[in-house]
């Protein structure tokens, strides 16, 4: 029997705390969501990594990455046992966890919302759709990333979010600069952003740390000489407060990614500050940037240089308004509430909100 608001069991990978203290896009989004849901009266139990914070109950799980190989299987079994025990006390499972950790929920009739923030394979979705019990709604942070699997189940696109009111609308700094903010890896395109800024004759601030992949250290060494060029400032990692100042003071965010990035939260963080985005049209970026309204989509360095010189034509107030309308926490939460309603109807429970 449902209460006026469903009781949600929110399950995250036991790796990065929710919300994260540093990098952790999925966990940051999940933190925004559960706080907003709790403020609307939903009961929340969060299963997540040690150091997490929950507006309701918190079940901290150990990070299996740092355990000896022989102990990882035992830790996974304990995770599954804890999940199995909790299922009886909740109305919906909302999961971002790896599917092999989710097996007890997949084997039960409890309604499930499975959220994906990265690319998924058709094989794993087909297997879940075929073998899992109970109603399932799959969600993804962008539409392009699910083109190959959307015929395999009930899929909904739910864009990621930021709390727009926590970002201040600022005027560009004087002297002007553009900004690159992200992991310093080849596919993120920091080198392209720097070259475009230098060719456009505008200063650039580069923020972020080297990635953790084996070739990321080599890439960082390769572009280190660019950081010493006149007009280029490498500022390293920035916290949330510094990020808002950095993005808000920029003429534009440059995001020349070289891969089909599933979303890219930095794009909507920039828009929340009123800062236009100049980006390559890869992955979900065309779903975020509205050409001529909130930024410009370009195909190469030469086009990015032209866009930098023309970006002052973009209305910064329109950028912030677009972020509030499409990417605020409340907007994303509304979408998930609709999905909870849908999955509960599939289970025959009627309305989730009473």
N, C-alpha and C positions, 0 to 999 in steps of 0.2 A: 504494500500500500504506500503510495507516494505521499510525502509531505508537500507543502505548498511550493517548495523548491526542491529539486532533486539533490541527492547526496552524490557528489562526484569523487571518484577515486582517480586522481591524476598521477600518472606513472611516467617518470623520466629516467633516462639513462643514469646510472649511478657513477657518473664521471665528473661533471661540472655542476657546482651548486646552483640552485634556483632561488633567487636570481644570482648571476655570476658576479664575482668581485672584479673580474677583468673581462677577457674575451669569452664569449659564449652566447651567440645569437639566439639559438633555440631556447636556451634557458632564460634569457632576458625576456623574450616574448612570452614564455610560459609564466614568468613572474608577474608581468603586467596583467595577463589574463586572470590568474587566480585571485589577485588582489581585487580586480574589478568585479569578478563574479561574487566574491565574498561580500563586497559592499552592496550587492543586489540581493543578498540573502541566501545564496547557495552554500550548502555545506561542502567543505573542501577537506579531503585527506590527500596529502602529497607524499608520494614515495619517491625519494630523490637522493642525491649524493649528500654525504656529510657536509655540514656547513650551510645547508639550505634553510630557507625561511618560508613559513607557511602562515596564511591568515587563519587557518584551521588547524587540524592535526598534522603532525609531521612525523614521517617514518624515515629515518636516515639509514641509508644503505651504504656499505663499503664500496670503494672504488676498486674494481677487480683488476684494473690495469697494473697496479703495483703489487699484486699478490704473486707468489710463486706459481708457476704453471699448474702444479699439482693441486693448488688450493683454489684455482679459478672455478673449476667445475663445482666444488663444494659451495662457493659463494653464489654461483648461479642457482643452485638448488635451493639455497636459503632464500634468495630473492623470490623465486617462484613460490616457495612455501608461504612466505609472507603475503604475497599477492593473492594466493589461493585463499588464505584465511580472511583477507579483507573483502573479498568479493561479496560475501553474504550480507555485508552491512552497507552496500552502496547501490545506487540506481543506475549509474553510468560509469564506464571506464573511459577516460580521456587519456590517450597514450601518445608519447613521443619516443617510447623505449624501443630498443631493437626487438624485432618480432620473436626471436628465439627466447627472450626473457618473458614475453607476453603469453606464452603457451597456456598457462592455467586459465586466463581470461578467454582466449580463443576457443577453449574447450567447454566453455560455459555459455548459457543462453543470455547472459547479461548484455544489454546494449553497449556497443563500443563505438567510439569515435577515434579513428587512428589518423594522427596528424603526421605528415611528412614534410620535412624542411630541406631534404636533399633528394637527389635523383633516386628513383626506385626502379626495380627490374620487373618486367612483365611476369617472369616466372614466380616471384615471391607473391605478387598480388593475385595471380591466378590461383596459387596454392591456398592462400588465405580465403579467397572468395569461395573456393570449392570445399574446403575442409572445415572452416570455422563454424561454430554454432552461434545462433542468435543474430540479431540485426547489426549490421556494420555500416557506418558511413566513413569513407576515406576522405581526408582533406589534405590539400597541398597549398603552399604559400604562393604558387604561381600556376598559370594555366599551361604554359609551354612544357613544363617538366612532366606533365601527365598525359600529353597527347598520345603516347604509345600504350597507356594503360587504362584510359578513362572508359573504355568499353568493357572492362573487366569487373566493374563494380559501381556502386553509387558514389561518385566523386563530386566534391564541392571545392571550389577555389576560395580560400580565405587569406587575403593578403596580410602580411605582417603589419606591425603597428609601432607607434611611439606615442608617449603622452605629450601631445603637441603643446599643451599649456606650460610644460616644464622647459620649453625652448623659447628663448627670447628672440624677437624680430629685431635685427640690428642693421645699421647702415654699414656698407663696406668700409674697410679701413682705408686710411690715407697715410702712406702710399698704398695703392691697391695690390692685392695678391689673389691668386687662385690656390686651391688646396687639393691635395690628394690625401685620403685617409683610408687605410686598410692594411692588411697584412702585406709585408714587403716580399711578395712572391712574383714570379714571372707572369703568371696568368692574371694577376691583378693589374698589371700594366703600369707600375710606378714609373718605369723608364720612359714610357710613351708620354705620360703626363708631364714629366720634366722636360722632355724635348719639345713638346707643344708649347709649354709656357715660355721656354727660352726663345723659340722661334717667334712667339707673339710679342716678346719684349716685356713680359710681365713677371713679377716675382711669384715664386711658388713655395708653399710650406708643405712638407711631406711628413705625415704622422703615421705611426704604426711600427710594429716590431717584425723582425724576420720570421718567416714561417718555420714550421718544425719539420718539414720534409727534408730528406737528405740533400737535395740540390738547392734548397733555399739559402743555405749559408753561402754557397758559391755565387748565387745570384746577387746576394747582398754585397759581396765583395766586388762583383762586376760593376754595380752601379754606385759604389762608394765614391768614385771619382766625380760622379754627377752631383753628389751632395756638397762638394767643395766649389762648385761653380758659382760665380757671382749671380745673385738673385735666387739661389736655391737654399732653403733652410730645412734641415732635417730636425724635427722636434721630438722624435721618438714616440713612445706610447703616451696617450692622454686619457685622463679620467673623464667622467661625464661632464663635470663643470667646465673643464678646459676644452672639451670637444665642442660644446655649444658656442663658446667664445670663438674658437678657431673656425668653425663652419660659418657662424653668423657674420664674421668679419670678412669673409671671402667674397670676391666677385662671383666666383662659381666653384662648384665641386667638379673636378675632372675624374672621370671613371672609365678609362679605356680598357675594360676587362677583355681578356683573350679567351674566355671560356663561357659556357652557358650557365652563368651563375643563377642558382634557383631564385634568389630575390635580391639581396644586397640592402641591408637595413640602412647603411650610411646614406643612401639616396634619399630616403624619406626623412632622415635626421636633418639633412641639408635643407630640404623643402620646408620642414617645420621651423627652421631659422629664417626662412624667406630667401634662401640661397638657391639659385638655379643650378641645374645639373647638366653637364655636357658629357655625354657618354657614348660608347659604342652600343649598337642595338643588339646585344647578346642576351641570351637567357630571358629573364623576366623583365629586363629594363624597359622594353617598349610598353609594358603594362604599368610602369611607374611614371615615366617621363612623358609629358604631353608636349610634343614639339611646338615651339613658338609660344607656349603658355607657361610651362614650368621648366623649360630647358631646351636642349637641342640634341638630336641624335646624329652622330657623324660616323663616317666609315673609315677615316684614316687620319694621320697626323695633320696633313694640310687642311682638311676640313675642320679639325679641332682648333687649329690656329685661327681660322676665319671665325669660328664660333666664339672664341674667347674675345675677339675684337668686336663682336656684335652682341654679346650677351647682355649689355646694359639695356637693350630693348625689352628684356623680359621684366615684367612687373613682379617685384619681390613680394608685394602683398598678395598677389594671385598665387604665388608659390605656397605661401603659408596657408592661405585659405583652402587650396587644393589638398594639402596635407591634412588639415582638420576635417575636411569633408570625406576623404577616402581612406586615410591611414591612421586616424586617432585610435587610441585604445578602446574607446566606447564603440567605434564602428566595428572593429574586429570582434569585440565581445558580443555585439548584437548578432553578428553572423553565426557565432558558435551557439548562442542561445537558440537561434532558429534551427540549427542542426540538432541540438539536443531534443528539441520538440519533435523533429522528424524521426529520429532514431527511437524515441520513446513511443511515437505513434506506431512505428513498425512493430514494436514489441507489444502493442496493445494496451499501453498504459495511459493513453489520452494525453492531455496537456501537461507540460512540465512546469507550468507557472501557475496553475490553479485558477 
